[in-house]
Amino acid sequence: MIIPPSGIRVLVATRPVDFRRGADGLAALVQEVLAQDPFSGTVFVFRSKRADRLKLLVWDGTGLVLVWKRLEAGSFRWPPITDGVMRLSGAQMEALLAGLDWSRLHVPRQGRPKVAG
């Protein structure tokens, strides 16, 4: 299981993508269509037209990492298909990867402290 580190930024491309695309093609899509930086360390999640497959793209500091997963039974729970991206927490991404309903997780957003102590 892939467990994202705490505080990692996760963005889900809500429109299905052509799953023949590799790391370079998805990085270009991140730049051109999503208007994001594929080399920022953000985890980008892509879905196929068939809801049972996903790809993760992330820059780890030395190169692009591409992870592909197919569920053997059932399908992933995806947000509605729209243009743009949707942000998930690390816990929600972990639930998505496990094939669980990530939308049932309530992850409170914590603001950064203004002062120490």
Secondary structure as UniProt FT lines:
FT   TURN            6..7
FT   STRAND          10..13
FT   TURN            19..20
FT   HELIX           23..32
FT   TURN            38..39
FT   STRAND          43..47
FT   TURN            51..52
FT   STRAND          53..59
FT   STRAND          64..70
FT   STRAND          85..88
FT   HELIX           90..97
FT   TURN            98..99
FT   HELIX           102..104
//
